[in-house]
C-alpha cells in the first residue's frame, strides 16, 4: 500500500503519553520512564534501570480522523551470547478501545550480555518505524501501546490528519505495583498483560509499576506510589523477595509496614489492595534464590530453579507460604484502623487447579492464556460487586 504523501508531524507532549511518570529528553528521542528521576537516582541496579525504562502499560493516546499512523522509535533490546534472540516486541493499536492492529519495529540498540565473561556491551542500531494503515475515516480515540519488553525512545509521530489529546473521560486511575508477572512476563502483547486486561475490564486508566525482578519493598518505590495521583492502589508483594533472597522474616514484617505507611502518607483513604503471591510450586515451601538455567536456554529450554533448602525456613528464610501468612496477618492488623485497606490471596488469581491446567512454562512466569485468566479473576474480585475497587461503594 502506498504511503500518504502529506503527513502531520505531532510533537510528543505529556498529554499524549499515558502510563509514564517521567519523560526524559535524550539525544535520540523521548524516553518514557516508570520511575521518576529522584527514585532512579537512589538505586544503581542495572536490572532495575532496564525494567523501569521498559514501557509496560505506557501508551500514546490521541483523538484523530487519521487513517494512517507512523511512529518512529529507537528500541533497546537485551540479548545473550550463544542464545537465540527473543521475538520482536509488539505495538498494539487500539481504536475506541478495541485492538485494531499489531506491528513491530526493526533495528535499534542491542545490549549483548555474556554470562560467561560477566560483561555487557551495547551495539548501536538505527531508528525503526511502525506503521498502521486502513484506520476508519472518522473521529476516534487511538491508543498505541508500547512493547512491554523493549526500552523505547519516541522519535516521531506522523498521521495523515491532525491529532489532539483525548479529553478526560472521568475514569478512575489505578496505580499498581508488582513483579515481572505484573510487568508482562510471557503476555502476548502490551495491551494483554494481566494488569492491562484487568484495567480494560474495570474501565480504569492504568499506571503499571510492575518491575521485573524488582518488587522488593524499595523505599523509593513506596515514595513513588505515595506521590503519584491515583484513585485505586494495589501492591503485589512476595515472589521477588523469595527468588532474590534479599531478606529474612525478621526484616520482612517491618518492611511491609514501612512500605504501607509511606504509601498511606499520600493516599490516606484511597482503596489499597495488598495481593499476596500467585501459586509457584517451586517456591511454595522452598526458599530462594532462584536461578535461570542458561545451559538449558542454549538448548531452547527456558527454566528457573529454586536453590534454597526448605530447612532454612527455621532460620527465617522466606517462602511464598511464609509471606502469604505474614501479609494476611499484617493487613488484618492494620485494617482495624484502616477500613480502606484490603487483602487478596494470590492463589485466588492462580492456584493449584490453574497450575494443573495451565502450568508455568518456565516454572516461574505465567503464559499469555494465564495472563488473561488472572485479569478476569482480578477484575471480578477487585472491580466487581462489593470488591475493594467497586465504584458503587
Secondary structure, DSSP 8 states (H G I E B T S, - for coil): ----S--EEE---GGGEES-SEEEEETTEEEEESS-HHHHTT---HHHHHHHHB-TT-EEEEEE--SEEEEEEEEEEEEETTS-------EEEEETTEEEEEE-----EEEEEETTTTEEEEE----EEEEEE---SS-EEEEEE--TTSEEEEEEEEESS-EE--------EEEEEE-HHHHTTT-SSGGGSHHHHHHHHHT-EEEEEE-TT--S--HHHHHHHHHS--SEEEEE-SHHHHHTT--BHHHHHHHHHHHHHHHHHH-SSSEEEEE-----GGGSSS---EEE-HHHHHTT---EEE---GGGGGGTB--HHHHHHHHHHHHHHHHTT-TTEEEE-GGGTS-HHHHHHS--TTSSS--HHHHHHHHHHHIIIIISTTSTT-TT-
